[in-house]
Amino acid sequence: MRIGGTRTGKGSQLVLATGVWLAALAAAANAQFFGSTQGSDSSFTLRPPRDVPSVPPGPAQSLIPPSGNVAPSAAPKGPLLQSLPANQGAQAHAAVSVPSVPAGQGALAVSARFGHDQPAINGGLHWRVYRTEQNGLPRLVKEDKGAAPTFVLAPGAYVVSVGFGLANVTKAVQVRAETMKDVFEIPAGGLRIEGRVGDARIPQGQISFDLYKGSQFEPGDKRPIASAIMTGDIVLLPEGAYHIVSNYGDANATVRSDIRVEVGKLTDATINHRAAIITLKLVNERGGEARADTQWSVLTPGGDVVKESIGAFPRVILAEGEYRAIARNDNKTYESEFRVVNGVDREVEIIGR
């Protein structure tokens, strides 16, 4: 069911949410998420839904870009969110025990689900409970990584934050001298990406992906919310529009694709590159031995430098098109034009005479 261009499939019950500024947590009465923006790409197609695996917790990241003229910080590396072993979520859920509650204390039992009337999330959660100090700043008082923990707390106002993958949901709660239950709904989806050249899957390590909020055609400052995402990583995201920048190699084989993540769905995106791997050689004659210590420059027909390197036979991944290779060796310069054909990996020899 693969087609040319970029393709997605969706499936599964999965969730996530955006980060919220902790300084404002005491006043937050409800969970806060990114607003979603409508967008579609006709080059994407759907696949039948499938179950999304539960995932272990990753570092919670705020997806809200800094305001003002602040230098952009490095984007978080795409998390390696692997599936939990079978039945681990069920075992964790079954192992939950209700602690005894001393007189005058309250108990807060929390859990999370994918949305209203949706199944519970049985793994990969990271709970934090904050108490607001007199100076208005929150102080961490409890922490748990269980699926449905129960916190014994003194009566009063608290802020509960639950992290799942890259993001978290935060809610203000009032604890009383009794047992209370609260369910956190995390409307979000997951994204898994791979790259291909024709029918061949690009090996892991040769390609990586950067992820941005919103469409590539939207104006404004663009900062990645996750970078260096590897093939097969599952990135948990709030529902909404995103765009992917796919980098095959480190030259000019770059593809940009818009995509939409839906709540409770796992979107599989395949990015199709039109490129090839070229090995450069400076030789005395056709089929001869490559000269060592050669300086290389690969240029476009217009003279723009695409890639520079040093070596006997450097390999460079180039987008389909016309190029000019310049080789410098022993104070002499040689050059030759060549063409990159999609999916045709080959050697380009320059005769040094």
Secondary structure, DSSP 4 states (H G I P E B T S, - for coil): ---SS-EEE-----B------GGGGGG--S---PPP-----TT-------PPPP---------SPPPSSPPPPPPPBPP--PPPPTTHHHHHHHT--PPP--TT-EEEEEEEESSTT-PBP-SS-EEEEEEE-TTS-EEEEEEE-SSS-EEEE-SEEEEEEEEETTEEEEEEEEE-SSEEEEEEE-BEEEEEEEEEETTEEPPTTSEEEEEEES-TTS-S----SEEEEPTT-EEEEESEEEEEEEEETTTTEEEEEEEEE-TT-EEEEEEEP-EEEEEEEEESSTT-PPPSS-EEEEE-TT--EEEEEESSS-EEEEESEEEEEEEEETTEEEEEEEEE-TT--EEEEEE--
